[in-house]
Amino acid sequence: MSTLEQKPVSNRTRVEILATILKVAGGGNLKTHIMYKANLSYRQLERYLNFLETNGLLARILDNETLTFQVTEKGKEFLTDYARISTYLN
């Protein structure tokens, strides 16, 4: 049995996707980079970015006509809590 057959594929939860986006955004990243590194479609990414911004976890930064996204302090707290909870679930 190959390694692909041994491990069942499971879908990511919404919280896992949110955490991935925040990790990828880090200190600032372009929308396309976040989309590809988080493995999301453009439509999915738009919904998640709007949710994260609305809840104060992510901020848009416009610098020299370049739009990037950066994790806020609240977003960093979320990632810390997520990492702590993940250790109990794994």
C-alpha positions, 0 to 999 in steps of 0.5 A: 500500500502506498503512502497516498493510500494509507493516509485519507485525504481530509478537507481543511476546516474554516479555522485551519484556513484562517490560520493558514492565511494569517501565517502566510500574511505574516509581516506583509504579503501580496494577495496573490502570494497568500492565495497560492500559498494558502491553496485557495481560489480567488473567490475563497480568498476574497471571502476569507480576507474580508472576514479577517479584516472585518474581525480585526485579524488582518489589515490592508497596507498600501505602500507605494501603490502596492497592496499587502496584507499584514497580521494585526496584534489580534491576529497574532493572538489568534495564531498563538491560541490556535497553536495551543489548541492544535497541540491538544487535538493532535 
